[in-house]
Amino acid sequence: MPATLTSAAVDAAVAPEAAAATMRAEGLRSHTWQNGPGDVYPPHRHGYDKVLFCTRGSIRFDLPEEGRSVELRPGDRLDLLAGTAHAAIVGPDGVVCLEASRG
């Protein structure tokens, strides 16, 4: 599957630190980004694998080619393979994510 959700991949109580440690252990360099409530990302693709951890708030990713949506909450991880079409909408409390890429 081009997109893999791992619920509670890290302890939500220590999500930023746990997510960063997991990424470092995988040899990934991460950065943090955030968006306000209701912000929308239209459908798009990336030429690289993307790894996301939600560390605060929530965000829903729509995966049109898979016919499903996934909701990320603190501690959840989403892995998107290169070329996976996805759109997103930020939850009512905004979102903070840690992100890294492969390839």
C-alpha positions in Angstrom: 0.0 0.0 0.0 1.4 3.4 -0.9 0.3 4.9 2.5 0.8 3.2 5.8 -0.7 4.6 9.0 0.8 3.4 12.3 -1.5 4.5 15.1 0.2 5.4 18.4 3.6 4.8 16.8 5.2 6.8 19.6 4.0 7.8 23.1 1.7 10.8 22.6 2.8 12.2 26.0 6.3 12.6 24.6 5.4 12.7 20.9 7.9 15.4 19.7 10.9 13.8 21.4 9.9 10.2 20.7 9.1 10.9 17.0 12.5 12.7 16.6 14.3 9.9 18.2 12.6 7.3 16.0 13.5 9.3 12.9 17.1 9.7 13.9 17.3 6.0 14.5 16.1 5.4 10.9 18.8 7.9 9.6 16.2 10.6 8.8 16.7 14.3 9.2 13.4 15.9 10.3 11.8 19.3 10.5 8.7 20.6 12.2 5.8 22.3 10.6 2.4 23.5 11.8 -0.9 24.8 10.4 -4.0 26.4 11.9 -7.5 24.9 12.1 -9.1 24.1 8.8 -6.1 24.7 6.7 -6.2 22.7 3.5 -3.6 21.1 1.2 -5.0 20.3 -2.2 -4.2 17.0 -3.9 -0.5 16.7 -4.8 2.4 14.2 -5.0 6.0 14.2 -4.0 9.0 12.6 -5.8 10.3 11.1 -2.5 9.0 9.0 0.3 7.6 11.1 3.1 7.4 10.2 6.8 5.1 12.2 9.1 4.5 12.1 12.8 1.7 14.1 14.3 2.9 15.6 17.6 0.0 17.9 18.4 -3.6 18.4 17.2 -4.9 16.4 14.2 -4.8 16.3 10.4 -6.8 14.1 7.9 -5.0 12.9 4.8 -7.2 11.9 1.9 -5.8 9.2 -0.4 -7.9 9.3 -3.5 -6.2 6.5 -5.4 -6.7 4.2 -2.3 -10.3 5.4 -1.8 -9.7 6.1 1.9 -8.8 8.8 4.4 -6.6 8.5 7.5 -6.7 10.8 10.6 -3.4 11.5 12.4 -3.5 12.4 16.1 -0.5 12.9 18.5 1.8 9.9 18.3 0.5 8.6 14.9 2.8 8.0 12.0 2.1 8.2 8.3 4.5 6.8 5.7 3.7 7.9 2.1 5.6 6.3 -0.8 6.9 8.6 -3.6 4.2 9.5 -6.1 1.3 8.8 -3.7 -1.5 11.3 -4.3 -2.7 12.9 -1.1 -4.6 15.9 0.1 -5.0 17.1 3.7 -7.2 19.1 6.0 -6.1 20.3 9.4 -8.3 19.5 12.5 -10.2 22.0 14.7 -7.2 22.5 17.1 -4.5 23.0 14.4 -1.7 20.5 13.9 2.1 20.2 14.5 3.9 17.5 12.6 7.5 16.3 12.4 8.4 15.4 8.8 11.3 13.7 7.0 11.9 12.4 3.5 13.7 9.5 1.9 15.1 9.4 -1.6 
